[in-house]
Amino acid sequence: MSKVQIERIKKMELYLDEAGAAIAELAEAMDRYEKIQSKYYKLENYYGSTKWIDDFETDEAGKLPADLKRGVLSEDAVYDLITDHSALMARMQRAVLRSIEKKEL
């Protein structure tokens, strides 16, 4: 066995460890995402709907309890989440295509 072989095996072993950990973490994150995915789409559909507008106007009129958490009625919080979600989905799509094509970065 040559020194080159040993170094190659060590490098590939590191790749195995890193890839295994990253894939396990991604699988856990996907599990969490899949559990809330339908809730996310309900939120997305609510944002900008007549119900959201009604809730927003009620808040603007000061008719909601002062201690009610209502970040969902801010115009930026849900929009930013939708934007982040869209960017993440595009990133995941690119990652999947690279995997299908088995391209190295």
N, C-alpha and C positions, 0 to 999 in steps of 0.2 A: 504494500500500500504506500502510495507516495504522499508527500506533504501536500500537494495540490488536492489530492482526493480527500484528505483529512479536513483541509480548510473548506472544501466544497460541502462536505457532509455537515460540518459545523454551521456553515452559513444556511444550508437548507433546513437544518434543525431549528435555527432561530426563526426562519420563515414559517415553519410549521407551528411553532409556539405562538408567534405573533398573529398569524392568520387564524388559528384555532380560537384564540382569545377574542379577536375582533368579530369573528363569525358568531361566537356564542353571545357576545354583547349585542350584536345586531339582531339576532334571533329574539333575545329578551325584549329589545326595543320594539321589534315588530309585533311581538305578542301584546305589549302594552298598547301600541297604536291600533292594532286590529280590534282590541276590546273597546276602544273609544271612537273608532272610525264613524260609526253611525251617528254618534252624538256630535262629532265634528260637522258632519253634513247637515244635521238638524240646525246647528248653530249658524252655519253658512247660509242656509235657506232663510233663517229668521232674520239675519242681518239685512237691512234694507227693505224688508217686507212691510206690509201694512201694520202688522202686529208690532214690529220693532219701532216703526214710526210713531205709532200710538203710545208705546211705552216711553219712547224718547220724549215726546211732547208732554206726557204726564210728568216726567222727571223735570223737564224744563219749567213747567208750571209750579214746581215745588210741591207736588201732591204725593210724592213717595216718601216713605219714612227716612229720616236723616241717617239712620244707622244701617240702611239697606245697602249691601255691596252691589254696585251696578256698573262695574267696568265694562260690561257687555253693552251698555248704552253710550259709552264713549265712541266717538266716530273713528278713533284710531286703533283701539285695542283689537277689535275683531278684524278690521281691514288688514292690520299688520299680520295677524295670525293667518289670514287667508293668503296674503302675499308670501309669507314664510312657507306655508304649506305647499303652495304652487311651486316655489323654487326648490323645495325639498323633493317633490314628486319628479320634477324635471331632472334633478341631480341623480335620483334613484334610477330613473329611466336610462340616463347615460351610463350609469354603473352597470346596469343589467345588459345593455347593448355591448359594452366592453367585455363583459363576462361571456356573452354568447359568442362574440368574435374572438375571445381569448387574447385580447390585446394587452400588451404590457404598457405600463405608464412610463 
